[in-house]
């Protein structure tokens, strides 16, 4: 169970690193602390980071799908800049990005269910 969660978290961190670039890479498992050295209230920094990462990933998939749709429409309208190869590559990228997002969602749901089913 913990291996699955660790795997998902490492995949999310890797995606976040790719989205930010190497100059802004996160500090790994750093825990936000307040002025007294205690963990920040309810882990708000960690939650915001995860929420932002997930939101960025979904926005990226949405942009990829919109680009593919625009290229497809331009090809159908006869735009000479939209050749068939570019349209097909954009559509495949869109499909792969969507499938990856669905797989991450499925793994997160499974990890949540595993945690909720753990005996106390």
N, C-alpha and C positions, 0 to 999 in steps of 0.2 A: 504494500500500500504506500509506504513512504517513498519507495523508489518511483512510483508513478507520479506522485506529487512533486518530488524533486525534479523529475524529468520535465514535467510541465513548466515548473518555475524556471528551469534552465533554458527551455525553449523560449519562454516569454522574455527573459533577460537578454538572450541572444538577439531576438527580434528588436527589442528596445535599443540595444547597442547599434544594430544596423540602421535603425531609424534615426538615431541621434548622431551617429558618426563617432569615430574613435576619440575625438577631443572632449566629448561630453559624456563619456562612459560612466555609469553609476558605480558606486563603491561596493557592489556585491551585496552582502548580507548586513550592511550597516543598519543599525536601529536608531531612529531619531530620538533624541533626548531633549528634555526641556532644560531650563537654566539650573535646576537642582540636581541634574544627573539622572532623573527618572525617565523611563520611556515616555515619549510624547503622548498626550491624551488620546487614548483609544487607538493608537497607532495611525493617526490621521495622515502622517507623511507617507507611510507604507501603502495605505489604502488609496491615497491620491495618486501615488506612483503607479500602482496596478491599474487603477481606473483609467489613468491617462494613457498607459501603454495599450490597454485593451481598446480604448477609444481611437487611438492612433492607428491601430491595426485594422479596425473596422473601417475607418475613414480611408485608409490606403486601399482596401478591397473595393470600396465604393468608387474611388477615383479610377481604379483599374477597370472596373466594369463600365464606367461612364466613357472612358477613353476608347474602349473596345466598341461600345455602341456608336460613338461618334464616328470612328473610322469605318465601321460597317455601313452606317448611313451615307457617309461621303462616298464610299465605294459604289453603293447602289445608285447614287445620284450621278456617277460618272466623273468624279473628281480625279484628275490625273495624279495628284499627290498621294492618293490612297490606293496603293496597289494591293493585289490579292495577298501577297506574302505578308505584308505588314498587318493587314486585317486578320489573317489567320493566326499570326503570332500574338497579336493583342488579345484575340479571343481565347487562345490557349492560356495566356498569362492570367486572364480574368478567371477562367475556370479553375486553374490551379490555386490561385489565391483564395477563391471562395471555398474550395474543398479543404484547404488547409485551415481556414477559419472555422469551418464546421467541425473538423477533427479536433481542434483545440477546444471548442465548445463542448464536444462530447467527452473529452478527457477531463475537463473541469467539472462537468456534471458527475462523471463517474467518481472522481476524487472526492467531491462533496458527499456523494452517497456513501462512499467507503468510510469517510470520517463520521458521518451521522450514524452509521450502523455499528461503530465500534462500541464494545461494551465498556461501561464506566468502571 
